[in-house]
Amino acid sequence: MPHLNVEYSDNLRDLDVDRLLLRLNHALVGSGQFADELDIKSRAAVFSGYRVGIAPGERAFAHARLAILSGRSPEVKRQLSASLLEVLKEAIPARAGLDIQLCVEVLDIERDSYSKIHRPG
């Protein structure tokens, strides 16, 4: 915990996914909300089959879903969302002829049902 999943459309061809995930992880570490950087797990999935709306024209998206243990205030969740959105905005610049939507959602993981084990190597 936390778990960060980024989904994006394959027409964001210039996206450096490894760099994006590292920058997102840095934003989470910098938030001060997570005790150990080792706890932050991020991953990305690209989609080739997608549709944004119904109008003609090329459209793209990137959606970050952050799942964190329950108990944080709405203000903390807003701050996390805003900082991740800022990273997306910097990593995915506007491109002529391409309508891009960037979004972030923050979800709670129920503490009572979350289990984890760490096996150091």
MDAnalysis code that builds the backbone (N, CA, C; Angstrom):
import MDAnalysis as mda
import numpy as np

u = mda.Universe.empty(363, n_residues=121, atom_resindex=np.repeat(np.arange(121), 3), trajectory=True)
u.add_TopologyAttr("name", ["N", "CA", "C"] * 121)
u.add_TopologyAttr("resid", np.arange(1, 122))
u.add_TopologyAttr("resname", ["MET", "PRO", "HIS", "LEU", "ASN", "VAL", "GLU", "TYR", "SER", "ASP", "ASN", "LEU", "ARG", "ASP", "LEU", "ASP", "VAL", "ASP", "ARG", "LEU", "LEU", "LEU", "ARG", "LEU", "ASN", "HIS", "ALA", "LEU", "VAL", "GLY", "SER", "GLY", "GLN", "PHE", "ALA", "ASP", "GLU", "LEU", "ASP", "ILE", "LYS", "SER", "ARG", "ALA", "ALA", "VAL", "PHE", "SER", "GLY", "TYR", "ARG", "VAL", "GLY", "ILE", "ALA", "PRO", "GLY", "GLU", "ARG", "ALA", "PHE", "ALA", "HIS", "ALA", "ARG", "LEU", "ALA", "ILE", "LEU", "SER", "GLY", "ARG", "SER", "PRO", "GLU", "VAL", "LYS", "ARG", "GLN", "LEU", "SER", "ALA", "SER", "LEU", "LEU", "GLU", "VAL", "LEU", "LYS", "GLU", "ALA", "ILE", "PRO", "ALA", "ARG", "ALA", "GLY", "LEU", "ASP", "ILE", "GLN", "LEU", "CYS", "VAL", "GLU", "VAL", "LEU", "ASP", "ILE", "GLU", "ARG", "ASP", "SER", "TYR", "SER", "LYS", "ILE", "HIS", "ARG", "PRO", "GLY"])
u.atoms.positions = np.array([
    [0.843, -1.146, 0.000],
    [0.000, 0.000, 0.000],
    [0.900, 1.223, 0.000],
    [0.680, 2.230, -0.765],
    [-0.435, 2.376, -1.695],
    [-0.192, 1.641, -3.019],
    [-1.293, 1.477, -3.746],
    [-1.243, 0.895, -5.085],
    [-1.672, 1.970, -6.071],
    [-0.840, 2.196, -7.082],
    [-1.131, 3.200, -8.094],
    [-1.197, 2.515, -9.455],
    [-2.361, 2.597, -10.087],
    [-2.569, 2.018, -11.420],
    [-2.806, 3.157, -12.403],
    [-2.020, 3.180, -13.466],
    [-2.189, 4.177, -14.514],
    [-2.630, 3.451, -15.775],
    [-3.736, 3.883, -16.327],
    [-4.226, 3.368, -17.608],
    [-4.138, 4.509, -18.609],
    [-3.700, 4.196, -19.830],
    [-3.588, 5.259, -20.825],
    [-3.813, 4.706, -22.227],
    [-4.192, 5.595, -23.124],
    [-4.459, 5.207, -24.508],
    [-3.146, 5.127, -25.290],
    [-3.116, 4.211, -26.241],
    [-1.867, 3.961, -26.972],
    [-1.479, 5.070, -27.946],
    [-2.335, 6.066, -28.126],
    [-1.953, 7.172, -29.002],
    [-1.129, 8.234, -28.258],
    [-0.804, 7.986, -26.998],
    [0.170, 8.812, -26.271],
    [1.545, 8.188, -26.505],
    [1.951, 8.173, -27.755],
    [3.119, 7.425, -28.204],
    [4.443, 7.869, -27.575],
    [4.566, 9.126, -27.227],
    [5.835, 9.631, -26.700],
    [5.943, 9.492, -25.185],
    [4.974, 8.855, -24.563],
    [4.965, 8.746, -23.112],
    [6.077, 7.804, -22.631],
    [6.939, 8.320, -21.778],
    [7.991, 7.520, -21.150],
    [7.392, 6.963, -19.852],
    [6.871, 5.752, -19.917],
    [6.103, 5.178, -18.813],
    [6.960, 4.982, -17.573],
    [8.179, 4.495, -17.725],
    [9.031, 4.284, -16.557],
    [9.295, 5.600, -15.837],
    [9.588, 6.624, -16.596],
    [9.831, 7.958, -16.008],
    [8.570, 8.482, -15.336],
    [7.416, 8.290, -15.972],
    [6.151, 8.736, -15.384],
    [5.908, 8.049, -14.047],
    [6.074, 6.728, -14.003],
    [5.832, 6.003, -12.755],
    [6.806, 6.452, -11.662],
    [8.055, 6.679, -12.021],
    [9.027, 7.152, -11.042],
    [8.631, 8.522, -10.501],
    [8.194, 9.406, -11.369],
    [7.780, 10.751, -10.938],
    [6.528, 10.683, -10.067],
    [5.598, 9.813, -10.411],
    [4.402, 9.643, -9.577],
    [4.786, 9.100, -8.202],
    [5.689, 8.121, -8.173],
    [6.153, 7.580, -6.899],
    [6.838, 8.663, -6.059],
    [7.641, 9.505, -6.705],
    [8.293, 10.605, -5.987],
    [7.249, 11.547, -5.383],
    [6.182, 11.821, -6.125],
    [5.125, 12.695, -5.600],
    [4.484, 12.073, -4.366],
    [4.278, 10.765, -4.393],
    [3.683, 10.088, -3.232],
    [4.632, 10.109, -2.038],
    [5.912, 9.852, -2.270],
    [6.889, 9.927, -1.183],
    [6.910, 11.339, -0.604],
    [6.913, 12.328, -1.473],
    [6.963, 13.721, -1.048],
    [5.737, 14.187, -0.285],
    [4.643, 13.459, -0.403],
    [3.418, 13.843, 0.305],
    [3.535, 13.649, 1.812],
    [4.460, 12.802, 2.239],
    [4.607, 12.509, 3.654],
    [3.532, 11.596, 4.219],
    [2.694, 11.028, 3.366],
    [1.581, 10.188, 3.810],
    [1.945, 8.719, 3.944],
    [3.114, 8.334, 3.455],
    [3.466, 6.922, 3.419],
    [4.796, 6.717, 4.128],
    [4.820, 5.762, 5.051],
    [5.953, 5.581, 5.945],
    [7.225, 5.139, 5.224],
    [7.107, 4.325, 4.197],
    [8.284, 3.744, 3.560],
    [8.101, 3.768, 2.043],
    [9.076, 4.287, 1.334],
    [8.988, 4.346, -0.128],
    [8.814, 2.961, -0.732],
    [9.290, 1.947, -0.047],
    [9.163, 0.568, -0.512],
    [7.700, 0.123, -0.601],
    [6.828, 0.767, 0.153],
    [5.410, 0.399, 0.153],
    [4.674, 0.846, -1.108],
    [5.234, 1.791, -1.845],
    [4.551, 2.356, -3.016],
    [4.750, 1.434, -4.213],
    [3.636, 0.959, -4.743],
    [3.672, 0.061, -5.905],
    [2.868, 0.703, -7.032],
    [3.535, 0.948, -8.148],
    [2.852, 1.565, -9.284],
    [3.040, 0.698, -10.511],
    [2.059, 0.778, -11.374],
    [2.123, 0.033, -12.632],
    [1.269, 0.759, -13.655],
    [1.531, 0.452, -14.936],
    [0.811, 1.107, -16.024],
    [0.325, 0.066, -17.016],
    [-0.822, 0.354, -17.598],
    [-1.390, -0.501, -18.646],
    [-1.825, 0.393, -19.805],
    [-1.399, 0.010, -20.992],
    [-1.757, 0.753, -22.191],
    [-2.934, 0.054, -22.872],
    [-3.834, 0.849, -23.433],
    [-5.019, 0.306, -24.102],
    [-5.004, 0.667, -25.577],
    [-5.175, -0.359, -26.406],
    [-5.293, -0.116, -27.842],
    [-6.759, -0.121, -28.268],
    [-7.609, -0.739, -27.470],
    [-9.050, -0.731, -27.740],
    [-9.732, 0.191, -26.752],
    [-10.151, 1.361, -27.200],
    [-10.797, 2.348, -26.327],
    [-11.579, 3.334, -27.198],
    [-12.450, 4.063, -26.594],
    [-13.161, 5.151, -27.260],
    [-13.398, 6.224, -26.227],
    [-13.175, 7.468, -26.617],
    [-13.455, 8.618, -25.760],
    [-14.583, 9.389, -26.420],
    [-15.778, 9.330, -25.830],
    [-16.932, 10.036, -26.384],
    [-17.401, 9.446, -27.695],
    [-18.086, 10.277, -28.483],
    [-18.641, 9.802, -29.755],
    [-18.242, 10.655, -30.954],
    [-17.683, 11.832, -30.708],
    [-17.347, 12.744, -31.805],
    [-16.120, 12.237, -32.561],
    [-16.033, 12.575, -33.844],
    [-14.829, 12.211, -34.606],
    [-13.641, 13.043, -34.121],
    [-12.484, 12.604, -34.445],
    [-11.269, 13.304, -34.037],
    [-10.476, 12.432, -33.090],
    [-9.178, 12.659, -33.067],
    [-8.323, 11.831, -32.226],
    [-8.377, 12.321, -30.786],
    [-8.621, 11.381, -29.890],
    [-8.688, 11.672, -28.464],
    [-7.822, 10.681, -27.697],
    [-7.368, 11.118, -26.530],
    [-6.484, 10.291, -25.710],
    [-6.858, 10.475, -24.244],
    [-6.352, 9.571, -23.408],
    [-6.596, 9.690, -21.976],
    [-5.464, 9.059, -21.177],
    [-5.341, 9.525, -19.955],
    [-4.512, 8.870, -18.937],
    [-5.296, 8.992, -17.640],
    [-5.455, 7.858, -16.973],
    [-6.250, 7.802, -15.746],
    [-5.412, 7.126, -14.668],
    [-5.186, 7.834, -13.570],
    [-4.435, 7.284, -12.443],
    [-5.407, 6.957, -11.316],
    [-5.312, 5.749, -10.823],
    [-6.169, 5.287, -9.716],
    [-5.256, 4.934, -8.547],
    [-5.371, 5.709, -7.466],
    [-4.558, 5.501, -6.276],
    [-5.423, 4.865, -5.195],
    [-5.019, 3.686, -4.739],
    [-5.729, 2.998, -3.664],
    [-4.863, 3.078, -2.407],
    [-5.448, 3.655, -1.342],
    [-4.729, 3.850, -0.084],
    [-5.557, 3.304, 1.070],
    [-4.881, 2.984, 2.168],
    [-5.605, 2.500, 3.339],
    [-6.568, 3.566, 3.842],
    [-7.741, 3.154, 4.236],
    [-8.791, 4.065, 4.687],
    [-8.345, 4.830, 5.929],
    [-9.002, 5.974, 6.145],
    [-8.753, 6.768, 7.337],
    [-8.201, 8.152, 7.067],
    [-7.788, 8.434, 5.837],
    [-7.268, 9.766, 5.538],
    [-8.405, 10.736, 5.264],
    [-8.178, 11.972, 5.573],
    [-9.212, 13.011, 5.425],
    [-9.457, 13.324, 3.949],
    [-10.623, 13.901, 3.646],
    [-10.879, 14.337, 2.265],
    [-9.826, 15.328, 1.773],
    [-9.327, 16.186, 2.653],
    [-8.305, 17.162, 2.252],
    [-7.012, 16.470, 1.839],
    [-6.582, 15.466, 2.575],
    [-5.376, 14.719, 2.212],
    [-5.585, 14.038, 0.865],
    [-6.764, 13.460, 0.663],
    [-7.046, 12.800, -0.620],
    [-7.033, 13.807, -1.764],
    [-7.569, 15.007, -1.541],
    [-7.539, 16.057, -2.570],
    [-6.108, 16.455, -2.890],
    [-5.262, 16.570, -1.853],
    [-3.866, 16.935, -2.070],
    [-3.122, 15.856, -2.860],
    [-3.359, 14.596, -2.520],
    [-2.740, 13.502, -3.266],
    [-3.190, 13.517, -4.723],
    [-4.485, 13.691, -4.931],
    [-5.031, 13.729, -6.282],
    [-4.422, 14.877, -7.087],
    [-4.366, 16.058, -6.480],
    [-3.821, 17.225, -7.178],
    [-2.344, 17.041, -7.522],
    [-1.569, 16.466, -6.616],
    [-0.139, 16.294, -6.900],
    [0.088, 15.271, -8.006],
    [-0.699, 14.211, -8.024],
    [-0.571, 13.219, -9.101],
    [-1.028, 13.798, -10.433],
    [-2.097, 14.591, -10.413],
    [-2.573, 15.221, -11.654],
    [-1.521, 16.180, -12.210],
    [-0.834, 16.875, -11.338],
    [0.226, 17.779, -11.787],
    [1.342, 16.999, -12.488],
    [1.705, 15.851, -11.954],
    [2.731, 15.018, -12.599],
    [2.242, 14.560, -13.976],
    [0.993, 14.107, -14.059],
    [0.447, 13.696, -15.355],
    [0.494, 14.852, -16.351],
    [0.104, 16.033, -15.889],
    [0.072, 17.206, -16.761],
    [1.460, 17.528, -17.304],
    [2.481, 17.413, -16.457],
    [3.855, 17.698, -16.896],
    [4.397, 16.595, -17.804],
    [4.015, 15.349, -17.544],
    [4.557, 14.217, -18.309],
    [3.866, 14.015, -19.651],
    [2.642, 14.523, -19.770],
    [1.861, 14.329, -20.991],
    [1.472, 15.705, -21.523],
    [2.358, 16.309, -22.287],
    [2.082, 17.661, -22.782],
    [0.992, 17.667, -23.855],
    [0.367, 18.817, -24.013],
    [-0.623, 18.995, -25.069],
    [0.035, 18.746, -26.424],
    [-0.761, 18.236, -27.354],
    [-0.263, 17.958, -28.701],
    [-1.314, 18.425, -29.702],
    [-0.905, 19.170, -30.696],
    [-1.823, 19.697, -31.701],
    [-2.613, 18.560, -32.339],
    [-3.919, 18.732, -32.436],
    [-4.778, 17.751, -33.090],
    [-5.191, 16.583, -32.209],
    [-4.757, 16.585, -30.952],
    [-5.091, 15.479, -30.049],
    [-5.742, 16.034, -28.790],
    [-6.973, 15.636, -28.552],
    [-7.706, 16.020, -27.357],
    [-7.340, 15.022, -26.256],
    [-6.739, 15.494, -25.155],
    [-6.246, 14.610, -24.097],
    [-6.983, 14.894, -22.794],
    [-7.466, 13.837, -22.161],
    [-8.070, 13.951, -20.838],
    [-7.162, 13.255, -19.828],
    [-6.858, 13.964, -18.749],
    [-6.051, 13.436, -17.660],
    [-6.906, 13.434, -16.405],
    [-6.898, 12.342, -15.662],
    [-7.699, 12.313, -14.439],
    [-7.060, 11.410, -13.397],
    [-7.425, 11.676, -12.138],
    [-6.916, 10.934, -10.992],
    [-8.082, 10.652, -10.068],
    [-8.133, 9.447, -9.530],
    [-9.092, 9.143, -8.471],
    [-8.359, 8.489, -7.318],
    [-8.819, 8.768, -6.114],
    [-8.231, 8.209, -4.906],
    [-9.291, 7.354, -4.228],
    [-8.955, 6.094, -4.007],
    [-9.890, 5.131, -3.428],
    [-9.363, 4.620, -2.099],
    [-10.290, 4.249, -1.225],
    [-9.925, 3.653, 0.060],
    [-9.836, 2.142, -0.036],
    [-8.810, 1.593, 0.606],
    [-8.700, 0.156, 0.842],
    [-9.128, -0.048, 2.295],
    [-10.069, -0.922, 2.515],
    [-10.527, -1.177, 3.881],
    [-9.406, -1.811, 4.702],
    [-9.063, -1.178, 5.793],
    [-7.964, -1.654, 6.645],
    [-8.238, -3.058, 7.199],
    [-9.503, -3.323, 7.548],
    [-9.836, -4.601, 8.177],
    [-9.605, -5.796, 7.259],
    [-9.680, -5.585, 5.957],
    [-9.563, -6.716, 5.049],
    [-8.250, -6.736, 4.270],
    [-7.377, -5.749, 4.465],
    [-6.125, -5.685, 3.729],
    [-5.064, -6.532, 4.413],
    [-4.414, -7.375, 3.647],
    [-3.337, -8.226, 4.161],
    [-2.090, -8.016, 3.321],
    [-0.941, -8.112, 3.959],
    [0.313, -7.915, 3.242],
    [1.430, -8.652, 3.966],
    [2.366, -9.154, 3.179],
    [3.583, -9.724, 3.735],
    [4.747, -9.212, 2.886],
    [5.858, -8.931, 3.513],
    [7.047, -8.479, 2.803],
    [8.178, -9.461, 3.102],
    [8.754, -10.007, 2.054],
    [9.856, -10.963, 2.185],
    [11.120, -10.358, 1.589],
    [11.923, -9.705, 2.424],
    [13.151, -9.116, 1.898],
    [14.086, -10.183, 1.335],
    [14.796, -9.819, 0.283],
    [15.710, -10.761, -0.366],
    [17.090, -10.741, 0.189],
])
